[in-house]
């Protein structure tokens, strides 16, 4: 299983997720979306699988800094452009196990997700 954790390195929740994965010896790659931008295709896939409201963090500081027009005209196409321009607009962390996508971090959720993995 190829696991990638997407987020930004200075996010507390992302740090907690990384720490949990490391403590449970889960082999994963960390992808900082600020340092290495996501592709439009990758964002399209996430939006298709998870939905617009799941991927875009409407409680973030970045969201609040967008213009009213940008917020009101949000759709899949505009979300991709906004996420490419403002990677911190995505909910995080996003864990891609290769077979499933999981947004956010709760230790119990990760425990259940990796129950079949040797912990």
C-alpha angles and dihedrals in degrees: 000000000000110000125190127183114206123200143087122294097232096053112110093215092050090049090051091050092048091049091050092050091048093047090052092046093239110165107232143149120229117221114194104205091205095054097039112028120223121243124247088240092054091050091047090054092049092048091048093050102036105022134240096276092051097051101039113071104218091180094059127109088239091058091050090052093056118100120260088247092055092049095045095047096049113143134143093279096047090043091060091052091047094047091049090051096038110028091177088069090079121094109249152259101022113190117200111191093181091255103044141024121224125187124206129007132269118153092224091053092050090046091055092043093053097036090115090050120086104262 
